[in-house]
Amino acid sequence: MEEMCGREVRKADIRSLSFEELSEELALMGEKPFRVGQVFSWLHEKQAADFSEMTDLSKSLREALARRFELTVLKPVDVLVSELDGTRKYLFGLPDGNVIESVWMEYHHGNSVCISTQVGCRMGCRFCASTLGGLVRNLSPGEMLEQVYRMGRLTGKRVSNVVLMGSGEPLDNYENVVRFIRLAADVRGLNLSARNITLSTCGLPEEIRRLAGEGLPVTLALSLHAPNDEKRRELMPVARRYSLREVLPACDFYFERTGRRVSFEYSLVGGVNDAREEAEELAALLSGRNCHVNLIPVNPVKERKYVRSGRRAILDFKNVLEKNEINATIRREMGRDIDGACGQLRRSYQKAHS
């Protein structure tokens, strides 16, 4: 289970292993079957930060695990806490020196975390800071889980909802993201219902259809942001490759296969996509679909020219959708005073340390 990384031998990330894979590994080490449950519980239920914490294992086994596997632990490099609503934005350092962002949000219905699935992103959305440096690498399932575990451990509170909406395109890291979801939903670990996981995507049709067949009833959220291909291509380069004629049928297929209503994310950018005519066009585009539109006042990014829509324009846009029987809400802004937009904290850190 060791991988070559250039000339360097890199140990496998033990937190990324499924229960069955861990069972095979411990069998190869000559351990009895009951040890699998103990180790898996330490990794995902007790969320150990070091093999030495696994106190019901023998010292020799703990040492053997440390020699054979990597146990990824994220270190907070910076933490911003909102004075408005208590939202906490973490900049976590990875063992290879990269940094990623994760967000902790507290609601009346429970605690939600927004995690990253990649270091950087190659989708190039014009209003997002995550894409400014391009894609560096994919995150492993263990690195995604560790964001959830570490925030829970740092706050001392249980996570009830996970949103894959931080840096990165989840479906561009498909295998690792699906493995993460299965591990997070495992009853022997975090035991988080897949229905409490939301996956946000720019719209990769083949991967959306593939996800529909995984048997994982996660909520799919499509980053739409425009009512037509022309405007969408202006905001999202990925739209040059995939038209709405390809993306929307894939979303319909996801609903048909899973029974899960699709959410459409629509970032409102002042003077760009927030006119009444565009609201009417969006209503026509989504007419007849069992869906929900999440209107998001865009977070301004220093390196981009876009500004958020005014309050009146946002309310008018919502009213047009509702008059056309399209379910719509305006996303509650969390952490507005701490650079809430994806990628901003990481970007500031990179500039300060370049």
VOGU-3710 file (C-alpha; in Angstrom, 3 decimals, decimal comma):
1> meemcgrevr> 0,000/0,000/0,000  2,928/2,345/-0,611  3,024/4,582/-3,669  5,940/6,052/-5,596  5,817/9,855/-5,631  8,767/10,820/-7,863  11,703/9,172/-6,103  9,952/9,315/-2,778  7,957/6,401/-1,372  4,697/7,703/0,055
11> kadirslsfe> 2,763/5,659/2,568  -0,935/5,052/1,956  -3,472/7,268/3,736  -5,133/4,882/6,210  -8,172/7,165/6,655  -8,981/6,751/2,961  -9,370/2,974/3,243  -12,814/1,395/3,303  -13,652/-1,068/6,093  -13,092/-3,949/3,669
21> elseelalmg> -9,736/-2,606/2,501  -8,603/-2,036/6,080  -9,619/-5,619/6,849  -7,414/-6,892/4,026  -4,477/-4,786/5,173  -4,673/-5,947/8,786  -5,013/-9,554/7,633  -1,757/-9,140/5,687  -0,193/-7,859/8,922  -1,326/-11,031/10,693
31> ekpfrvgqvf> -3,915/-9,316/12,897  -7,162/-10,925/14,069  -10,457/-9,772/12,423  -11,768/-7,990/15,536  -8,903/-5,495/15,272  -10,439/-4,055/12,107  -13,442/-2,659/13,968  -11,224/-1,198/16,662  -8,934/0,592/14,216  -11,818/1,791/12,008
41> swlhekqaad> -13,582/3,201/15,072  -10,454/5,096/16,119  -10,124/6,550/12,629  -13,727/7,561/11,971  -15,779/7,488/15,167  -13,220/8,699/17,713  -11,323/10,555/14,964  -7,840/9,949/16,354  -5,130/12,420/15,393  -2,284/9,982/16,059
51> fsemtdlsks> -1,793/6,229/16,235  -0,614/6,641/19,832  -4,186/7,640/20,808  -5,439/4,124/19,960  -4,983/2,932/23,514  -6,819/-0,391/23,273  -4,318/-1,567/20,651  -0,987/-3,051/21,626  2,049/-0,796/21,379  3,551/-3,086/18,748
61> lrealarrfe> 0,439/-2,808/16,546  0,341/0,974/16,892  3,982/1,146/15,859  3,376/-1,219/12,946  0,473/0,923/11,717  2,610/4,061/11,938  5,355/2,401/9,870  2,927/1,158/7,228  0,420/4,020/6,907  0,066/7,775/6,829
71> ltvlkpvdvl> -2,510/9,279/9,193  -3,291/12,664/7,697  -3,961/15,384/10,263  -4,764/18,964/9,267  -3,218/21,834/11,182  -5,073/25,168/11,434  -2,869/27,820/9,816  -5,406/30,585/10,296  -8,934/30,848/11,711  -11,374/33,691/11,119
81> vseldgtrky> -14,445/33,937/13,370  -17,461/36,002/12,356  -18,661/38,462/14,967  -22,055/38,445/13,255  -23,044/34,771/13,427  -20,118/32,734/14,791  -19,194/31,242/11,421  -15,606/29,972/11,514  -13,411/29,873/8,429  -10,381/27,620/8,696
91> lfglpdgnvi> -7,250/27,643/6,593  -5,789/24,165/7,036  -2,223/23,207/6,230  -1,659/19,898/4,418  1,432/17,738/5,012  2,835/18,696/1,578  2,745/22,425/2,357  -0,455/23,257/0,460  -3,346/25,001/2,217  -7,114/24,561/1,859
101> esvwmeyhhg> -10,204/26,305/3,201  -13,068/24,845/5,218  -16,019/26,591/6,844  -18,031/25,840/10,004  -21,600/27,226/10,111  -24,109/26,951/12,945  -27,841/26,891/12,207  -30,892/26,188/14,362  -31,298/22,816/12,623  -27,684/21,748/13,215
111> nsvcistqvg> -24,058/22,371/12,348  -22,952/22,437/8,722  -19,453/22,319/7,284  -18,349/23,354/3,824  -15,247/21,485/2,685  -12,809/21,587/-0,212  -12,333/18,664/-2,602  -9,250/19,962/-4,432  -6,312/22,269/-3,830  -7,309/25,050/-6,190
121> crmgcrfcas> -9,635/24,489/-9,148  -9,416/24,390/-12,925  -13,021/25,301/-13,745  -12,188/29,020/-14,050  -15,495/30,535/-12,855  -15,090/34,296/-13,222  -16,487/35,267/-9,806  -14,567/32,682/-7,733  -11,170/33,202/-6,066  -10,508/29,436/-5,881
131> tlgglvrnls> -9,694/29,266/-9,587  -7,162/32,104/-9,707  -4,140/29,840/-9,251  -5,559/26,907/-11,200  -5,666/23,318/-9,992  -2,757/22,110/-7,847  -3,974/18,600/-6,991  -6,908/16,467/-5,878  -7,610/15,825/-2,201  -7,754/12,257/-0,931
141> pgemleqvyr> -10,880/10,912/0,813  -8,932/11,030/4,076  -8,088/14,725/3,570  -11,751/15,496/2,944  -12,848/13,513/5,997  -10,180/15,160/8,103  -11,673/18,597/7,368  -14,981/17,402/8,811  -13,352/15,630/11,753  -10,968/18,434/12,642
151> mgrltgkrvs> -13,665/21,120/12,686  -15,843/18,915/14,871  -12,925/18,286/17,178  -11,907/21,956/17,334  -15,447/23,152/18,099  -16,398/20,192/20,297  -19,681/19,861/18,408  -21,216/17,268/16,098  -21,441/17,865/12,363  -24,917/17,229/10,974
161> nvvlmgsgep> -24,538/18,419/7,366  -21,657/18,456/4,895  -21,500/20,623/1,783  -18,944/19,900/-0,944  -18,823/23,497/-2,064  -15,386/24,751/-1,022  -12,405/24,971/-3,366  -12,491/22,539/-6,252  -14,989/20,801/-8,513  -16,109/17,610/-6,711
171> ldnyenvvrf> -16,924/15,712/-9,903  -13,457/16,521/-11,270  -12,180/14,379/-8,374  -14,901/11,766/-8,819  -13,406/8,562/-7,390  -12,078/10,222/-4,237  -15,304/12,157/-3,617  -17,506/9,060/-3,944  -15,186/7,185/-1,594  -15,394/10,101/0,868
181> irlaadvrgl> -19,215/9,989/0,804  -19,263/6,237/1,430  -16,842/6,590/4,343  -18,756/9,522/5,865  -22,011/7,543/5,646  -20,543/4,321/7,098  -22,512/3,324/10,222  -19,257/2,169/11,837  -17,806/5,670/11,564  -19,293/9,155/11,334
191> nlsarnitls> -22,643/7,603/10,310  -23,745/10,721/8,434  -26,767/10,183/6,198  -25,953/10,695/2,524  -29,121/12,790/2,419  -27,311/15,291/4,644  -24,512/15,694/2,096  -24,778/18,277/-0,694  -22,506/18,061/-3,730  -22,124/21,261/-5,749
201> tcglpeeirr> -20,964/20,963/-9,349  -20,314/23,264/-12,301  -22,065/20,649/-14,423  -20,124/17,658/-15,780  -22,926/15,652/-17,460  -21,226/12,258/-17,668  -20,194/12,351/-14,015  -23,681/13,504/-12,919  -25,204/10,495/-14,680  -22,569/8,233/-13,177
211> lageglpvtl> -23,262/9,607/-9,693  -26,959/8,835/-10,166  -26,058/5,140/-10,323  -23,939/5,028/-7,166  -26,854/4,459/-4,793  -25,909/7,542/-2,777  -28,904/9,867/-2,257  -26,854/13,048/-1,896  -28,371/16,403/-2,795  -27,070/17,586/-6,161
221> alslhapnde> -26,582/21,343/-6,523  -25,835/22,635/-10,018  -23,964/25,913/-10,338  -26,188/27,458/-13,015  -25,617/31,222/-12,650  -27,211/32,114/-15,997  -30,440/31,391/-17,885  -28,758/30,718/-21,248  -25,543/29,337/-22,708  -24,221/32,681/-23,943
231> krrelmpvar> -24,304/34,313/-20,528  -23,167/31,105/-18,807  -20,075/30,867/-21,026  -19,196/34,432/-20,023  -19,282/33,509/-16,323  -18,187/29,857/-16,439  -15,605/28,612/-18,984  -16,762/25,009/-18,419  -19,982/26,002/-20,217  -17,996/26,243/-23,459
241> ryslrevlpa> -17,574/22,483/-23,263  -21,002/21,513/-21,924  -24,171/23,301/-23,028  -27,346/23,472/-20,984  -28,855/21,005/-23,483  -26,412/18,451/-22,049  -26,290/19,522/-18,411  -30,004/19,884/-17,632  -31,018/16,436/-18,988  -28,253/14,956/-16,799
251> cdfyfertgr> -29,840/16,706/-13,784  -33,251/15,358/-14,823  -31,735/11,879/-15,011  -30,288/12,319/-11,508  -33,749/13,203/-10,149  -35,368/10,269/-11,956  -32,838/7,756/-10,625  -32,537/9,038/-7,058  -35,813/10,852/-6,358  -33,720/13,697/-4,961
261> rvsfeyslvg> -34,783/17,217/-5,955  -31,951/19,113/-7,660  -30,928/22,556/-6,417  -29,819/25,211/-8,880  -27,291/27,705/-7,537  -27,597/31,165/-9,058  -25,014/33,777/-8,016  -26,492/37,211/-8,629  -23,958/39,604/-10,147  -24,932/43,252/-10,391
271> gvndareeae> -25,675/44,328/-13,985  -24,598/40,946/-15,387  -27,269/38,310/-14,740  -29,831/39,931/-12,424  -32,272/41,635/-14,805  -36,003/40,892/-14,735  -35,753/39,512/-18,262  -33,155/37,014/-17,111  -35,383/35,954/-14,226  -38,207/35,338/-16,711
281> elaallsgrn> -35,859/33,363/-18,940  -34,650/31,284/-15,988  -38,239/30,533/-14,980  -38,991/29,317/-18,501  -35,821/27,210/-18,544  -36,732/25,414/-15,311  -40,481/25,231/-15,857  -41,957/21,833/-15,015  -38,916/20,643/-13,094  -39,082/19,516/-9,468
291> chvnlipvnp> -36,272/21,794/-8,345  -35,203/24,589/-6,047  -33,312/27,764/-6,947  -30,839/29,079/-4,414  -30,166/32,764/-5,086  -26,714/33,816/-3,877  -25,625/37,467/-3,649  -22,117/37,163/-5,091  -19,156/37,802/-2,783  -16,891/40,414/-4,416
301> vkerkyvrsg> -13,357/39,178/-5,164  -10,548/41,750/-5,371  -9,093/40,257/-8,553  -12,465/40,224/-10,315  -14,646/43,079/-11,572  -17,991/41,688/-10,434  -20,159/43,263/-7,733  -23,200/41,901/-5,907  -26,703/42,805/-6,962  -28,656/45,331/-4,942
311> rraildfknv> -31,254/44,170/-2,432  -34,145/45,371/-4,609  -32,853/43,500/-7,665  -32,429/40,304/-5,612  -35,984/40,474/-4,247  -37,434/41,264/-7,687  -35,579/38,307/-9,188  -36,964/35,995/-6,517  -40,500/37,326/-6,981  -40,412/36,655/-10,722
321> lekneinati> -39,391/33,049/-10,127  -42,084/32,501/-7,501  -44,788/34,028/-9,700  -43,784/31,424/-12,282  -44,116/28,653/-9,674  -40,363/28,119/-9,280  -39,370/27,458/-5,661  -36,647/29,961/-4,721  -34,842/31,203/-1,634  -32,157/33,788/-1,011
331> rremgrdidg> -29,200/32,155/0,703  -28,608/33,421/4,190  -25,202/35,082/4,208  -22,931/33,436/6,752  -19,613/34,964/7,773  -20,140/38,094/5,693  -17,494/39,943/7,744  -14,709/37,344/7,254  -14,219/37,092/3,470  -16,769/34,344/3,014
341> acgqlrrsyq> -16,151/33,721/-0,690  -14,391/30,500/-1,676  -10,646/30,880/-2,062  -10,213/34,346/-0,564  -8,450/33,273/2,636  -6,145/30,871/0,783  -5,379/33,576/-1,804  -4,449/36,100/0,923  -2,205/33,526/2,607  -0,430/32,687/-0,648
351> kahs> 0,258/36,343/-1,383  1,640/36,913/2,118  3,968/33,908/1,832  5,082/34,206/-1,798
//
